[in-house]
Amino acid sequence: YPEDTIGLLQALSNSYLPATTGVT
């Protein structure tokens, strides 16, 4: 995936999952 998509995925991950996951 392009970096932009990765950024979006990370943002969604932060929205759905708690911050305990850290860097995915």
VOKOL-632189 format. One record per residue (C-alpha): residue number from 0; residue in three letters; x, y, z. Coordinates in Angstrom, 1 decimal. Example, Ala and Ser with C-alpha at 12.3 -4.5 7.8 and 13.67 -1.06 7.14 Angstrom:
% VOKOL-632189
+-----+---------+--------+--------+--------+
| num | residuo |      u |      v |      w |
+-----+---------+--------+--------+--------+
|   0 |     ALA |   12.3 |   -4.5 |    7.8 |
|   1 |     SER |   13.7 |   -1.1 |    7.1 |
+-----+---------+--------+--------+--------+
% end
This chain:
% VOKOL-632189
+-----+---------+--------+--------+--------+
| num | residuo |      u |      v |      w |
+-----+---------+--------+--------+--------+
|   0 |     TYR |    0.0 |    0.0 |    0.0 |
|   1 |     PRO |    1.1 |    3.6 |   -0.6 |
|   2 |     GLU |    2.2 |    5.5 |    2.4 |
|   3 |     ASP |   -1.0 |    7.6 |    2.3 |
|   4 |     THR |   -3.1 |    4.4 |    2.7 |
|   5 |     ILE |   -0.8 |    3.3 |    5.6 |
|   6 |     GLY |   -1.5 |    6.6 |    7.3 |
|   7 |     LEU |   -5.2 |    6.1 |    6.9 |
|   8 |     LEU |   -5.1 |    2.6 |    8.2 |
|   9 |     GLN |   -3.1 |    3.7 |   11.2 |
|  10 |     ALA |   -5.6 |    6.5 |   11.9 |
|  11 |     LEU |   -8.5 |    4.0 |   11.6 |
|  12 |     SER |   -6.6 |    1.5 |   13.9 |
|  13 |     ASN |   -6.2 |    4.3 |   16.5 |
|  14 |     SER |   -9.9 |    5.0 |   16.3 |
|  15 |     TYR |  -11.1 |    1.4 |   16.6 |
|  16 |     LEU |   -8.3 |    0.0 |   18.8 |
|  17 |     PRO |   -6.9 |    1.2 |   22.1 |
|  18 |     ALA |   -3.4 |    2.8 |   22.1 |
|  19 |     THR |   -2.0 |   -0.4 |   23.7 |
|  20 |     THR |   -1.2 |   -1.7 |   20.2 |
|  21 |     GLY |    1.4 |    1.0 |   19.8 |
|  22 |     VAL |    3.0 |    0.9 |   16.4 |
|  23 |     THR |    1.3 |   -1.7 |   14.2 |
+-----+---------+--------+--------+--------+
% end
